[in-house]
Amino acid sequence: MSQSKGLPSSLDVILHEIPGVRMTPKEGRRIRVDSTPDSLPALLELLKGRMGFMHLSAISCVDWPETDEFELVYHVWSHERKSLVSAHVSIARDPGRFVSVYDIHTPAGFYERDIHEMFGVVFVGSPNLRKFILTSWDGPPPMLKSFDTLQYVNDTYAWVDYRPEWLRDIQGKGGGIVS
């Protein structure tokens, strides 16, 4: 990898130590790394310990129903190198389980908790997977592409014709939305 892209050539050398890892340079100081599930913790350890990618800025999740997988993306930043590595890993939607990286990057606990709540992924070893946004939610994980919002609303709530007095007054004068 050329230094002109702003990424260290030593990154290429270190990543070749991990089986199942493929790198793709992106614009500027960014690199995409595709990893197997078994190799991801070692990848994050090497990036943090030997390359200075100390800041886990996010973990994101994409639901791919076509392939029956979740794609987890770990975004790690090096303040020293001013570079971002996005480590991608795909896991099976069923059972939807993956190892927690909380012991490598403490902020992972927050992101894992969010992904668990919104997608249903279980992070084995995560210190806390309790709900924190949808505390009274009893439906399926709402970020799954199979989640039908309209159907859920129709099955869960009764429709109410909401026409308060103040709205009827406005409509009586020709304003508002008249159906």
Helices and strands as residue ranges (DSSP letters): G 3-5, H 9-15, E 21-25, E 30-35, H 40-51, E 55-64, E 69-78, E 83-92, E 97-99, H 108-119, E 122-124, H 149-156, H 165-172
